[in-house]
Amino acid sequence: MAVIPDVFTPAISRKIKIGPRSLNVALYSDDNGYFDVAARVIDEEIYAYIDDRFFYQDMEVFLSTVKHYLD
């Protein structure tokens, strides 16, 4: 998971959490929903999920990728 500056509203000084898709799979099942209450709490703190491969980029590229991927 990455905690990054809000790339969508930069005028507001806040941080958002971006999670890898593998975390989403670990927290939630399409067939059964959340695995437990803790999984739901974690999921609700995450702004969005993106492919795991993007987490290996340097921060500047990662921020650009997040903005592009979620726009």
C-alpha positions as CSV (number, residue, x, y, z in Angstrom):
1,M,0.0,0.0,0.0
2,A,1.2,3.5,-0.7
3,V,0.2,6.7,1.1
4,I,0.5,9.5,-1.3
5,P,-0.5,13.2,-1.7
6,D,-3.9,13.6,-3.2
7,V,-3.2,13.8,-6.9
8,F,-6.7,14.7,-7.8
9,T,-7.2,17.8,-5.6
10,P,-3.6,19.1,-5.1
11,A,-5.0,22.4,-3.6
12,I,-6.1,20.3,-0.6
13,S,-3.2,19.1,1.5
14,R,-4.3,15.6,2.3
15,K,-3.0,12.0,1.7
16,I,-4.8,9.1,0.1
17,K,-4.0,5.4,0.3
18,I,-3.6,3.4,-2.9
19,G,-3.6,-0.4,-2.6
20,P,-2.3,-3.1,-4.8
21,R,-5.0,-5.2,-6.5
22,S,-3.6,-8.3,-4.6
23,L,-4.6,-6.6,-1.3
24,N,-8.1,-6.1,-2.6
25,V,-8.3,-9.8,-3.5
26,A,-7.0,-10.7,0.0
27,L,-9.7,-8.5,1.6
28,Y,-12.8,-9.2,-0.5
29,S,-14.3,-12.1,-2.4
30,D,-16.9,-11.5,-5.1
31,D,-18.7,-14.6,-3.9
32,N,-18.6,-14.1,-0.1
33,G,-17.9,-10.4,0.4
34,Y,-15.4,-9.3,3.0
35,F,-13.4,-12.0,4.8
36,D,-14.0,-10.3,8.2
37,V,-14.7,-7.0,9.9
38,A,-11.0,-6.0,9.9
39,A,-10.8,-6.6,6.1
40,R,-13.8,-4.2,5.7
41,V,-12.1,-1.5,7.9
42,I,-8.9,-1.7,5.9
43,D,-10.7,-1.6,2.5
44,E,-12.7,1.5,3.6
45,E,-9.4,3.4,4.2
46,I,-8.1,2.8,0.7
47,Y,-9.0,5.3,-1.9
48,A,-8.4,3.0,-4.9
49,Y,-6.6,-0.2,-6.0
50,I,-4.2,-0.4,-9.0
51,D,-2.2,-3.3,-10.5
52,D,0.6,-4.5,-8.3
53,R,3.2,-3.9,-11.0
54,F,2.9,-0.1,-10.6
55,F,4.2,-0.2,-7.1
56,Y,7.7,-0.9,-8.3
57,Q,8.1,2.6,-10.0
58,D,9.8,5.6,-8.4
59,M,7.5,8.0,-6.6
60,E,7.2,10.6,-9.4
61,V,6.3,8.0,-12.0
62,F,4.0,6.2,-9.5
63,L,2.0,9.5,-8.8
64,S,1.7,10.1,-12.5
65,T,0.6,6.5,-13.1
66,V,-2.0,6.7,-10.3
67,K,-3.5,9.9,-11.7
68,H,-3.6,8.5,-15.3
69,Y,-4.9,5.1,-14.2
70,L,-7.7,6.5,-12.1
71,D,-8.7,9.5,-14.2
